[in-house]
Amino acid sequence: MDKIINQIKLKTNMIRVPGDKSITHRSIIISAMANGQSIVRNYLQGDDCLRTKKMLEDMGVKIKQDKDTLIINGVGIDGLSQPKNVLDSGNSGNNQVNVGNYSRAESFC
């Protein structure tokens, strides 16, 4: 069954959540899927999360890192580029599932 998701209008452009591995993965991936710039603050800087960042950078997402802030220039749902090298998710099953699901709609997959 197809579902239509309507645009959500927020009263503010900022949502504050604590640094957390699951939230960090999803924040980076959702920001990459968005069109335009997103800012993620207080993200967890663990190995798994940094690999999520690197995998998306390897597929053309521009991400600037400044201390505890990421500035992510999203490429949209179908804007990823084919990576030049094999993506390394390390020991993260989340990376394989979440980034894999995002990228499988791309023509290079």
Residue pairs with C-beta under 8 A, 6 or more apart in sequence:
16 42
17 23
18 42
19 42
19 43
19 44
19 68
20 44
21 44
21 46
21 48
21 49
21 94
22 94
23 44
24 40
24 43
24 44
24 46
24 49
24 52
25 48
25 49
25 52
25 94
25 95
25 98
26 98
27 38
27 40
27 43
28 40
28 43
28 49
28 52
28 53
28 56
28 63
28 70
28 72
29 52
29 56
29 98
29 99
29 102
30 38
31 38
31 40
31 70
31 72
31 74
32 56
32 61
32 72
32 74
32 75
32 80
32 102
33 74
33 75
33 76
33 77
33 102
34 74
34 76
35 74
35 75
35 76
36 73
36 74
37 71
37 72
37 73
37 74
38 71
38 72
38 74
39 69
39 70
39 71
39 72
40 69
40 70
40 72
41 68
41 69
41 70
42 68
43 49
43 68
43 69
43 70
45 68
47 90
47 91
47 92
48 90
48 91
48 92
48 94
48 95
51 88
51 89
51 90
51 92
51 95
52 92
52 94
52 95
52 98
52 99
53 63
53 65
53 70
54 88
55 83
55 87
55 88
55 89
55 95
55 99
56 63
56 80
56 99
57 63
58 83
58 84
58 85
58 87
59 80
59 81
59 82
59 83
59 87
59 103
60 75
60 79
60 80
60 81
61 72
61 73
61 74
61 75
61 80
62 72
62 73
63 70
63 71
63 72
63 73
64 70
64 71
77 105
78 105
78 106
80 102
80 103
80 106
80 108
81 108
82 106
82 108
87 99
89 95
89 96
89 99
103 109
